[in-house]
């Protein structure tokens, strides 16, 4: 029985490419002073780690590297914390394996 070496998710995500649509992010976090529980959940739930806390304690997103999995849509679905749309044609993630 052969044992496969463990591979981190970050290492797999490295192989994907993302064409950024400058000035037209497909996900936007609504302005807030205190993040909702849903936004705080995104800090750990986003598999591409696109959500981060800024120095003011607010949640921000960097869509560079977003894999368009929809996790944020599901978690933030009734809260109105984010605006989500598909990237324009030709932009977004390009999966290397699949």
C-alpha positions as a Markdown table, in Angstrom:
| # | Residue | x | y | z |
|---|---|---|---|---|
| 1 | Unk | 0.0 | 0.0 | 0.0 |
| 2 | Unk | 1.5 | 3.3 | -1.0 |
| 3 | Unk | 0.9 | 6.4 | 1.0 |
| 4 | Unk | 0.3 | 9.6 | -0.9 |
| 5 | Unk | 2.2 | 12.7 | 0.4 |
| 6 | Unk | -0.2 | 15.2 | 2.0 |
| 7 | Unk | -0.8 | 18.3 | -0.1 |
| 8 | Unk | -2.1 | 21.6 | 1.4 |
| 9 | Unk | -5.1 | 23.3 | -0.1 |
| 10 | Unk | -3.1 | 26.4 | -0.7 |
| 11 | Unk | -0.6 | 24.4 | -2.8 |
| 12 | Unk | -3.5 | 23.1 | -5.0 |
| 13 | Unk | -5.0 | 26.6 | -5.4 |
| 14 | Unk | -1.6 | 27.9 | -6.6 |
| 15 | Unk | -2.1 | 26.1 | -9.9 |
| 16 | Unk | -5.3 | 27.9 | -10.7 |
| 17 | Unk | -5.1 | 31.2 | -12.5 |
| 18 | Unk | -7.4 | 34.3 | -12.0 |
| 19 | Unk | -7.9 | 37.0 | -14.6 |
| 20 | Unk | -8.8 | 40.1 | -12.6 |
| 21 | Unk | -11.5 | 42.4 | -14.1 |
| 22 | Unk | -9.9 | 45.6 | -12.7 |
| 23 | Unk | -12.5 | 47.9 | -11.3 |
| 24 | Unk | -15.3 | 45.4 | -11.5 |
| 25 | Unk | -15.1 | 43.0 | -8.6 |
| 26 | Unk | -17.7 | 40.3 | -8.7 |
| 27 | Unk | -18.0 | 40.3 | -4.9 |
| 28 | Unk | -18.4 | 43.3 | -2.8 |
| 29 | Unk | -18.7 | 43.5 | 1.0 |
| 30 | Unk | -21.2 | 46.1 | 2.1 |
| 31 | Unk | -19.8 | 48.9 | 4.2 |
| 32 | Unk | -20.0 | 48.2 | 8.0 |
| 33 | Unk | -18.4 | 49.3 | 11.2 |
| 34 | Unk | -18.8 | 46.0 | 13.0 |
| 35 | Unk | -18.7 | 42.8 | 11.0 |
| 36 | Unk | -21.7 | 40.5 | 11.3 |
| 37 | Unk | -21.3 | 36.9 | 12.5 |
| 38 | Unk | -21.7 | 35.8 | 8.8 |
| 39 | Unk | -18.8 | 38.0 | 7.7 |
| 40 | Unk | -16.6 | 36.8 | 10.5 |
| 41 | Unk | -17.4 | 33.2 | 9.5 |
| 42 | Unk | -16.1 | 34.0 | 6.0 |
| 43 | Unk | -12.6 | 34.6 | 7.5 |
| 44 | Unk | -12.4 | 30.9 | 8.1 |
| 45 | Unk | -14.9 | 29.4 | 5.7 |
| 46 | Unk | -13.6 | 30.8 | 2.4 |
| 47 | Unk | -11.4 | 28.0 | 0.9 |
| 48 | Unk | -9.3 | 30.6 | -1.0 |
| 49 | Unk | -8.9 | 32.8 | 2.0 |
| 50 | Unk | -10.1 | 35.9 | 0.1 |
| 51 | Unk | -11.7 | 37.5 | 3.2 |
| 52 | Unk | -9.5 | 39.4 | 5.8 |
| 53 | Unk | -9.9 | 41.8 | 8.7 |
| 54 | Unk | -8.4 | 45.2 | 8.0 |
| 55 | Unk | -6.8 | 47.4 | 10.7 |
| 56 | Unk | -10.2 | 48.9 | 11.6 |
| 57 | Unk | -11.7 | 45.5 | 12.4 |
| 58 | Unk | -13.8 | 45.4 | 9.2 |
| 59 | Unk | -14.0 | 42.5 | 6.8 |
| 60 | Unk | -12.6 | 43.1 | 3.3 |
| 61 | Unk | -12.4 | 40.9 | 0.3 |
| 62 | Unk | -9.7 | 40.5 | -2.3 |
| 63 | Unk | -11.3 | 38.8 | -5.3 |
| 64 | Unk | -7.9 | 37.9 | -6.8 |
| 65 | Unk | -7.8 | 34.2 | -6.3 |
| 66 | Unk | -11.5 | 33.7 | -5.7 |
| 67 | Unk | -12.5 | 30.2 | -6.9 |
| 68 | Unk | -16.1 | 31.2 | -7.3 |
| 69 | Unk | -17.3 | 28.3 | -5.1 |
| 70 | Unk | -20.3 | 30.1 | -3.7 |
| 71 | Unk | -19.5 | 29.5 | 0.0 |
| 72 | Unk | -19.9 | 33.2 | 0.7 |
| 73 | Unk | -23.2 | 33.3 | -1.1 |
| 74 | Unk | -24.5 | 30.4 | 1.1 |
| 75 | Unk | -23.2 | 31.8 | 4.4 |
| 76 | Unk | -24.2 | 35.4 | 3.7 |
| 77 | Unk | -27.5 | 34.6 | 1.9 |
| 78 | Unk | -30.1 | 36.5 | 3.9 |
| 79 | Unk | -27.8 | 38.9 | 5.7 |
| 80 | Unk | -27.2 | 41.3 | 2.8 |
| 81 | Unk | -23.5 | 41.5 | 3.8 |
| 82 | Unk | -22.2 | 40.9 | 0.3 |
| 83 | Unk | -23.1 | 41.6 | -3.3 |
| 84 | Unk | -22.2 | 38.6 | -5.5 |
| 85 | Unk | -22.4 | 38.2 | -9.3 |
| 86 | Unk | -20.6 | 36.1 | -11.8 |
| 87 | Unk | -17.5 | 37.7 | -13.3 |
| 88 | Unk | -17.8 | 39.0 | -16.8 |
| 89 | Unk | -17.0 | 36.6 | -19.6 |
| 90 | Unk | -13.3 | 35.9 | -19.9 |
| 91 | Unk | -12.6 | 37.0 | -16.4 |
| 92 | Unk | -12.4 | 35.0 | -13.1 |
| 93 | Unk | -10.9 | 31.7 | -12.2 |
| 94 | Unk | -9.3 | 29.3 | -14.7 |
| 95 | Unk | -8.9 | 25.9 | -13.1 |
| 96 | Unk | -5.8 | 24.0 | -14.0 |
| 97 | Unk | -7.1 | 20.6 | -13.1 |
| 98 | Unk | -10.7 | 20.3 | -13.9 |
